[in-house]
């Protein structure tokens, strides 16, 4: 069961509204905008968590980020190889 909804009036640039309407598909503009706002709230929450973590532990370095990207890429390669050999 979904959350109750409310009706709101918002103002946005016409070109953005038209682009959103064109992309909204069968679920409609309201659902499209609600999903976009939900994603933005998630991003805002993550940014707040990052700020708190960096204040406590210091910022993440570019080397640390690259190391984690390398680990992720390696894990994906291994997963793909396992999937290919299972087929």
C-alpha positions, 0 to 999 in steps of 0.5 A, a space after each residue: 500500500 502506498 503513502 497517502 498523497 497530497 496536492 501541491 502547486 509548484 512553479 518551475 521553468 516551462 522548458 523543464 516542465 515540458 521536458 518532464 511531461 514528455 518523459 513522464 510516460 504512462 505514470 504521469 507527471 506527478 509520479 515523475 516529479 515525485 520520483 525526482 524529488 525522492 532521488 534529490 532527498 536521497 542525495 541530500 541525505 547522502 551528502 549530509 552523511 558524507 559531511 558528518 563522516 568527513 568531519 569525523 574521519 577526514 576527507 576521502 583521498 583521490 587515491 582511496 577512491 581510485 583503489 575502491 573503483 579498482 576493487 569494484 572493477 575487479 569484482 565485476 570482472 570476476 562475477 562476469 567470468 563466473 557467470 560466463 563459465 556457468 553458462 
